[in-house]
Amino acid sequence: MKRIIGTFCFACIAIAAGASIKMGDLYYELDANKLTAQVTYQSWDGDNYPGLTSVNIPASVTYNNITYMVTAIGEYAFRQCPDLVTISIPASVTELGFRAFSECSLLKSIAIPQGVKTIPESAFEGCYGLTDVSIPSSVTSIQMDAFYHCFGLTSVTVPSGVTSIGTTAFEHVPNVAYSGPATNYYPWGARSINGYVENQLVYSDNTKTTLLACPSTLDRVFVPEGVSALGKEAFLCCFALQEVAIPQSVTNIGEFAFVSCKNLQSITNYAATPQNVDKYVFGKLNDFQGLDFSTCVLYVPQDALTLYKSAQGWKEFAHIEPIPMQEDLNQISTDPLTATRKLLHNGQILILRGDKTYTVAGQEVK
């Protein structure tokens, strides 16, 4: 009995001193009074938990023969984990800490457990690779910068029971689906609220005439025929984007539409008359750099070459070339996001598949 009591007291002293204890791959802070544990960080400075690609947080941990329920992911717990891709959070977790997952640039998805009431400030800030988030109905508050610069998300569904959303909580997120009562700081930095989403592209409504945004994970986008406007910052921070095709139906391109598309290799514009733009459509915005005019090739209709070479904004491109009439017939696909262009007919991109022809919107051409 004395030995057991002595061991317990030793554990209490270690816990009271605020020491973090490693169990498995993770570090925990233990509360001897409540018999609860919270996940904490390995390193405060620099990379945190380097080499850890997948995490399965247990519902409980045992230390010195005492079991602790894991109820929280503490402040900075997984901040700047350079290799973290997947994480599983148990239902026992009801609290997330400040910057709990910030700057986890490779993290792909997160399912926040039912029971969590607040998504704290900067919880997922800078998670550029995040493509899927599940927010439970128990959440009532989303604090400022919670999903700041989560460019990879196409859309986030926020439960209607959320009554408070902080400023820039969804800064530069393409779309937020929400019908609850929160109005302060609206639209919280999001590019669209309750937009129409199809094939990872966000439109202002189901007419699909104005393209507002897309996630940063796409490497090529073929804007469907029928779209008449590309909205402000439509392709902002699409870091993976290499190729964009703009149909002849587009007559308006919003400011900063292509800011920070640093890997963009080509823009194919099928408009016979250059859209009225200025150089800031492609240029620098605050901390975001513009595209590289010296390497990105602008393809335009043969008859419009002279017009583009003298048009404001478009003339900044060092390489303006005619659109090839016949292109590579590899990689057949009808997906308007990923299809390789097949041929140009009367100013329209057409895709060949077997003995049938399709527009980039997937409509069969008879």
Number of C-alpha atoms within 10 A of each C-alpha: 6 7 8 11 10 11 13 16 13 13 17 16 12 15 16 13 9 12 13 18 17 14 11 9 11 19 20 23 23 27 16 19 7 9 14 18 25 24 27 24 22 22 17 12 7 11 15 21 21 14 11 15 15 13 14 12 18 15 15 17 18 11 13 10 10 11 15 19 19 26 21 23 26 21 20 24 28 27 29 27 27 20 18 22 19 15 16 15 19 19 15 17 24 19 19 25 21 20 25 26 28 26 23 24 23 18 25 19 18 19 14 22 21 17 15 22 19 18 27 23 23 24 28 29 25 23 26 26 21 26 20 16 17 15 18 19 16 17 22 19 18 24 21 23 26 27 32 26 25 26 28 26 27 24 27 22 16 21 18 15 17 21 15 19 25 22 20 22 29 29 21 24 28 34 29 22 16 16 14 13 12 17 12 12 14 14 19 23 23 21 23 22 20 17 22 20 21 11 10 18 23 26 27 19 14 12 10 21 18 21 26 27 30 29 31 25 20 18 17 22 22 22 21 23 18 15 20 20 20 23 20 18 24 28 26 25 26 25 21 17 23 18 20 20 20 24 22 22 18 23 16 16 22 18 19 23 22 26 25 25 25 19 17 23 18 19 20 20 22 24 18 17 17 23 18 13 17 18 16 16 22 27 21 16 15 6 7 14 16 21 21 19 18 10 14 20 19 23 20 26 21 14 11 16 18 12 15 24 18 12 16 15 19 22 18 19 19 15 15 21 17 15 19 14 13 11 12 11 13 10 11 16 18 21 15 19 21 17 17 23 24 23 18 17 10 7 17 17 24 23 28 19 13 7 5 10 17 18 18 26 18 15 12 13 11 6
